[in-house]
Amino acid sequence: MQTFYNPTAKKGRLSLSINQDLLDRLEPYKQQLNFSAQAEQLLARMLEELESRAWAERNADALATHGVDIADTGLAGAEFDRI
């Protein structure tokens, strides 16, 4: 996974409330897991998804216009049948 944040930045603290049944079931595996690292990876994926959606929303008009332009004129290079 490509990181788009500074993985060497100072660590912050976060308090979570987790379903007790889930925690109980994870108990036998806690020596095999790095909960902080797993949470960090999950939060990074969530952030990437949120930022991607925000970008798409900000650029929706331009993307729609570009789609219309392609529909009207075709893809660049299509005349060479290499796409």
C-alpha positions as CSV (number, residue, x, y, z in Angstrom):
1,M,0.0,0.0,0.0
2,Q,1.3,3.4,-0.9
3,T,1.4,5.8,2.0
4,F,0.2,9.3,1.4
5,Y,0.9,10.5,4.9
6,N,4.1,10.8,6.9
7,P,4.6,7.3,8.6
8,T,7.4,8.7,10.7
9,A,5.3,11.5,12.2
10,K,4.8,11.6,15.9
11,K,2.2,9.2,17.2
12,G,-1.0,10.6,18.7
13,R,-3.5,8.9,21.1
14,L,-7.0,7.8,20.3
15,S,-9.5,6.2,22.6
16,L,-11.8,3.6,21.1
17,S,-14.9,1.7,22.3
18,I,-14.8,-1.8,20.9
19,N,-17.5,-4.5,21.1
20,Q,-16.5,-6.7,24.1
21,D,-17.4,-9.9,22.3
22,L,-15.0,-9.0,19.6
23,L,-12.3,-8.1,22.1
24,D,-12.8,-11.4,23.9
25,R,-12.5,-13.4,20.7
26,L,-9.3,-11.5,19.8
27,E,-7.7,-12.1,23.2
28,P,-5.9,-15.4,22.2
29,Y,-4.3,-13.6,19.2
30,K,-3.3,-10.4,20.8
31,Q,0.4,-11.4,20.9
32,Q,0.2,-11.9,17.1
33,L,-1.4,-8.6,16.4
34,N,-0.2,-5.0,16.5
35,F,-3.5,-3.2,17.1
36,S,-2.0,0.2,16.7
37,A,-0.5,-0.7,13.3
38,Q,-3.7,-2.4,12.1
39,A,-5.8,0.6,13.2
40,E,-3.4,3.0,11.5
41,Q,-3.6,1.0,8.2
42,L,-7.4,0.9,8.4
43,L,-7.6,4.7,9.1
44,A,-5.3,5.4,6.2
45,R,-7.5,3.3,3.8
46,M,-10.6,5.2,5.2
47,L,-8.9,8.5,4.7
48,E,-7.8,7.6,1.1
49,E,-11.4,6.6,0.3
50,L,-12.9,9.8,1.8
51,E,-10.4,12.0,0.0
52,S,-11.0,10.2,-3.3
53,R,-14.8,10.7,-2.9
54,A,-14.3,14.4,-2.1
55,W,-12.0,14.8,-5.1
56,A,-14.6,13.2,-7.4
57,E,-17.4,15.4,-6.0
58,R,-15.3,18.5,-6.4
59,N,-14.5,17.6,-10.0
60,A,-17.8,16.0,-11.0
61,D,-18.7,18.8,-13.5
62,A,-15.3,18.6,-15.2
63,L,-15.5,14.8,-15.4
64,A,-19.0,14.9,-16.8
65,T,-17.9,17.5,-19.4
66,H,-14.9,15.4,-20.3
67,G,-17.2,12.4,-20.8
68,V,-19.5,14.4,-23.1
69,D,-16.4,15.5,-25.1
70,I,-15.2,11.9,-25.5
71,A,-18.7,10.8,-26.5
72,D,-18.8,13.6,-29.2
73,T,-15.3,13.3,-30.6
74,G,-14.1,9.8,-29.5
75,L,-10.9,8.9,-27.8
76,A,-7.7,10.4,-28.9
77,G,-5.8,7.9,-31.0
78,A,-8.9,5.9,-31.8
79,E,-8.3,6.5,-35.5
80,F,-5.2,4.4,-35.1
81,D,-7.2,1.5,-33.5
82,R,-4.5,1.1,-30.8
83,I,-6.6,1.8,-27.8
